[in-house]
Amino acid sequence: MHDALSVGIPVFVILLGILLNQRGLDTLEARLDGRMNGLEGRLDHMQSELTARLGRMQADLSMFYRTLGEHGAEIDHLKKDRTA
């Protein structure tokens, strides 16, 4: 009987510790999954904002180069008039 208690109690405590540790790991995994989902949502939002900003920048650059070309043509025209 003494041998059974001296072996059984530590085995029981070890199994209980494994069970509690597994529950802690499950809780940690659930928290990490929640945070990862939140992070993915933020990254998707940032990507859509970045795409929108790049589109606006591309439109602004197109307008800038179009205006620059118009001014370049007008400057060339003025230089021709001045030399003639």
Secondary structure in CASP SS format (residue, H / E / C, confidence):
PFRMAT SS
TARGET T0000
AUTHOR 0000-0000-0000
METHOD secondary structure of the structure
MODEL  1
M C 1.00
H H 1.00
D H 1.00
A H 1.00
L H 1.00
S H 1.00
V H 1.00
G H 1.00
I H 1.00
P H 1.00
V H 1.00
F H 1.00
V H 1.00
I H 1.00
L H 1.00
L H 1.00
G H 1.00
I H 1.00
L H 1.00
L H 1.00
N H 1.00
Q H 1.00
R H 1.00
G H 1.00
L H 1.00
D H 1.00
T H 1.00
L H 1.00
E H 1.00
A H 1.00
R H 1.00
L H 1.00
D H 1.00
G H 1.00
R H 1.00
M H 1.00
N H 1.00
G H 1.00
L H 1.00
E H 1.00
G H 1.00
R H 1.00
L H 1.00
D H 1.00
H H 1.00
M H 1.00
Q H 1.00
S H 1.00
E H 1.00
L H 1.00
T H 1.00
A H 1.00
R H 1.00
L H 1.00
G H 1.00
R H 1.00
M H 1.00
Q H 1.00
A H 1.00
D H 1.00
L H 1.00
S H 1.00
M H 1.00
F H 1.00
Y H 1.00
R H 1.00
T H 1.00
L H 1.00
G H 1.00
E H 1.00
H H 1.00
G H 1.00
A H 1.00
E H 1.00
I H 1.00
D H 1.00
H H 1.00
L H 1.00
K H 1.00
K H 1.00
D H 1.00
R H 1.00
T H 1.00
A C 1.00
END
